[in-house]
């Protein structure tokens, strides 16, 4: 899965679960996204670092293996803004693509 598509998928799932007491991580875990556990953890780390999500604890054990405690994971306002901006860009892209198909030579 494309990296940005994976990030968008995670944030979308968190946005949809805002009314639930807890987010359903199985909707966007490594298995659901068809990526390795390491890649998934990096997505979660990066989104936490830039402020798209909060409530995540990533811990390393003595061997250096990382684990993620996502029981309190939530999307932030910045994460909602990311979803909104990318939704608008996707609509613009689809419109431009449609125009290109209709108008020869573009």
PAKOL-675095 format. One record per residue (C-alpha): residue number from 0; x, y, z; residue in one letter. Coordinates in nm, 2 decimals, decimal comma. Example, Ala and Ser with C-alpha at 12.3 -4.5 7.8 and 13.67 -1.06 7.14 Angstrom:
<site pos="0" c1="1,23" c2="-0,45" c3="0,78" code="a"/>
<site pos="1" c1="1,37" c2="-0,11" c3="0,71" code="s"/>
//
This chain:
<site pos="0" c1="0,00" c2="0,00" c3="0,00" code="x"/>
<site pos="1" c1="0,12" c2="0,35" c3="-0,08" code="x"/>
<site pos="2" c1="0,25" c2="0,53" c3="0,23" code="x"/>
<site pos="3" c1="0,02" c2="0,83" c3="0,21" code="x"/>
<site pos="4" c1="-0,28" c2="0,61" c3="0,13" code="x"/>
<site pos="5" c1="-0,20" c2="0,41" c3="0,45" code="x"/>
<site pos="6" c1="-0,18" c2="0,73" c3="0,66" code="x"/>
<site pos="7" c1="-0,51" c2="0,85" c3="0,50" code="x"/>
<site pos="8" c1="-0,67" c2="0,52" c3="0,58" code="x"/>
<site pos="9" c1="-0,56" c2="0,53" c3="0,94" code="x"/>
<site pos="10" c1="-0,68" c2="0,88" c3="0,99" code="x"/>
<site pos="11" c1="-1,01" c2="0,81" c3="0,82" code="x"/>
<site pos="12" c1="-1,08" c2="0,51" c3="1,05" code="x"/>
<site pos="13" c1="-1,00" c2="0,72" c3="1,35" code="x"/>
<site pos="14" c1="-1,23" c2="1,00" c3="1,23" code="x"/>
<site pos="15" c1="-1,51" c2="0,75" c3="1,18" code="x"/>
<site pos="16" c1="-1,46" c2="0,61" c3="1,53" code="x"/>
<site pos="17" c1="-1,48" c2="0,95" c3="1,70" code="x"/>
<site pos="18" c1="-1,83" c2="0,86" c3="1,85" code="x"/>
<site pos="19" c1="-1,71" c2="0,53" c3="1,98" code="x"/>
<site pos="20" c1="-1,55" c2="0,50" c3="2,33" code="x"/>
<site pos="21" c1="-1,24" c2="0,35" c3="2,17" code="x"/>
<site pos="22" c1="-1,11" c2="0,33" c3="1,82" code="x"/>
<site pos="23" c1="-1,12" c2="-0,01" c3="1,65" code="x"/>
<site pos="24" c1="-0,75" c2="-0,06" c3="1,57" code="x"/>
<site pos="25" c1="-0,83" c2="-0,38" c3="1,38" code="x"/>
<site pos="26" c1="-0,96" c2="-0,15" c3="1,10" code="x"/>
<site pos="27" c1="-0,62" c2="0,00" c3="1,04" code="x"/>
<site pos="28" c1="-0,36" c2="-0,24" c3="1,19" code="x"/>
<site pos="29" c1="-0,07" c2="-0,38" c3="0,99" code="x"/>
<site pos="30" c1="-0,28" c2="-0,68" c3="0,88" code="x"/>
<site pos="31" c1="-0,56" c2="-0,46" c3="0,76" code="x"/>
<site pos="32" c1="-0,32" c2="-0,23" c3="0,56" code="x"/>
<site pos="33" c1="-0,12" c2="-0,53" c3="0,43" code="x"/>
<site pos="34" c1="0,21" c2="-0,39" c3="0,56" code="x"/>
<site pos="35" c1="0,48" c2="-0,51" c3="0,80" code="x"/>
<site pos="36" c1="0,44" c2="-0,45" c3="1,17" code="x"/>
<site pos="37" c1="0,76" c2="-0,24" c3="1,16" code="x"/>
<site pos="38" c1="0,62" c2="-0,02" c3="0,88" code="x"/>
<site pos="39" c1="0,29" c2="0,02" c3="1,06" code="x"/>
<site pos="40" c1="0,47" c2="0,12" c3="1,38" code="x"/>
<site pos="41" c1="0,66" c2="0,38" c3="1,18" code="x"/>
<site pos="42" c1="0,34" c2="0,52" c3="1,04" code="x"/>
<site pos="43" c1="0,20" c2="0,55" c3="1,39" code="x"/>
<site pos="44" c1="0,53" c2="0,72" c3="1,52" code="x"/>
<site pos="45" c1="0,54" c2="0,97" c3="1,23" code="x"/>
<site pos="46" c1="0,17" c2="1,06" c3="1,27" code="x"/>
<site pos="47" c1="0,23" c2="1,11" c3="1,65" code="x"/>
<site pos="48" c1="0,54" c2="1,32" c3="1,58" code="x"/>
<site pos="49" c1="0,36" c2="1,56" c3="1,35" code="x"/>
<site pos="50" c1="0,05" c2="1,58" c3="1,57" code="x"/>
<site pos="51" c1="-0,20" c2="1,40" c3="1,36" code="x"/>
<site pos="52" c1="-0,28" c2="1,15" c3="1,64" code="x"/>
<site pos="53" c1="-0,24" c2="1,13" c3="2,01" code="x"/>
<site pos="54" c1="-0,29" c2="0,88" c3="2,29" code="x"/>
<site pos="55" c1="-0,03" c2="0,64" c3="2,16" code="x"/>
<site pos="56" c1="0,25" c2="0,48" c3="2,36" code="x"/>
<site pos="57" c1="0,53" c2="0,32" c3="2,18" code="x"/>
<site pos="58" c1="0,78" c2="0,13" c3="2,39" code="x"/>
<site pos="59" c1="1,10" c2="-0,05" c3="2,32" code="x"/>
<site pos="60" c1="1,19" c2="-0,37" c3="2,50" code="x"/>
<site pos="61" c1="1,54" c2="-0,47" c3="2,61" code="x"/>
<site pos="62" c1="1,61" c2="-0,62" c3="2,26" code="x"/>
<site pos="63" c1="1,50" c2="-0,30" c3="2,08" code="x"/>
<site pos="64" c1="1,17" c2="-0,44" c3="1,95" code="x"/>
<site pos="65" c1="0,90" c2="-0,19" c3="1,96" code="x"/>
<site pos="66" c1="0,54" c2="-0,23" c3="2,07" code="x"/>
<site pos="67" c1="0,25" c2="0,01" c3="2,04" code="x"/>
<site pos="68" c1="-0,02" c2="0,07" c3="2,30" code="x"/>
<site pos="69" c1="-0,31" c2="0,22" c3="2,10" code="x"/>
<site pos="70" c1="-0,59" c2="0,18" c3="2,35" code="x"/>
<site pos="71" c1="-0,63" c2="0,56" c3="2,37" code="x"/>
<site pos="72" c1="-0,55" c2="0,65" c3="2,01" code="x"/>
<site pos="73" c1="-0,74" c2="0,95" c3="1,88" code="x"/>
<site pos="74" c1="-0,73" c2="1,18" c3="1,58" code="x"/>
<site pos="75" c1="-0,63" c2="1,54" c3="1,65" code="x"/>
<site pos="76" c1="-0,76" c2="1,86" c3="1,49" code="x"/>
<site pos="77" c1="-0,44" c2="1,86" c3="1,28" code="x"/>
<site pos="78" c1="-0,53" c2="1,51" c3="1,17" code="x"/>
<site pos="79" c1="-0,88" c2="1,62" c3="1,07" code="x"/>
<site pos="80" c1="-0,73" c2="1,91" c3="0,88" code="x"/>
<site pos="81" c1="-0,50" c2="1,67" c3="0,69" code="x"/>
<site pos="82" c1="-0,81" c2="1,46" c3="0,59" code="x"/>
<site pos="83" c1="-1,00" c2="1,77" c3="0,48" code="x"/>
<site pos="84" c1="-0,71" c2="1,90" c3="0,27" code="x"/>
<site pos="85" c1="-0,65" c2="1,57" c3="0,10" code="x"/>
<site pos="86" c1="-1,02" c2="1,52" c3="0,03" code="x"/>
<site pos="87" c1="-1,03" c2="1,85" c3="-0,15" code="x"/>
<site pos="88" c1="-0,71" c2="1,77" c3="-0,34" code="x"/>
<site pos="89" c1="-0,85" c2="1,43" c3="-0,45" code="x"/>
<site pos="90" c1="-1,17" c2="1,61" c3="-0,58" code="x"/>
<site pos="91" c1="-0,95" c2="1,86" c3="-0,77" code="x"/>
<site pos="92" c1="-0,74" c2="1,57" c3="-0,92" code="x"/>
<site pos="93" c1="-1,05" c2="1,37" c3="-1,02" code="x"/>
<site pos="94" c1="-1,20" c2="1,68" c3="-1,19" code="x"/>
<site pos="95" c1="-0,88" c2="1,76" c3="-1,37" code="x"/>
<site pos="96" c1="-0,85" c2="1,40" c3="-1,48" code="x"/>
<site pos="97" c1="-1,21" c2="1,41" c3="-1,61" code="x"/>
<site pos="98" c1="-1,14" c2="1,73" c3="-1,81" code="x"/>
<site pos="99" c1="-0,83" c2="1,58" c3="-1,96" code="x"/>
<site pos="100" c1="-1,03" c2="1,27" c3="-2,08" code="x"/>
<site pos="101" c1="-1,29" c2="1,49" c3="-2,24" code="x"/>
<site pos="102" c1="-1,07" c2="1,76" c3="-2,40" code="x"/>
<site pos="103" c1="-0,82" c2="1,60" c3="-2,64" code="x"/>
<site pos="104" c1="-0,46" c2="1,74" c3="-2,65" code="x"/>
<site pos="105" c1="-0,44" c2="1,84" c3="-2,28" code="x"/>
//
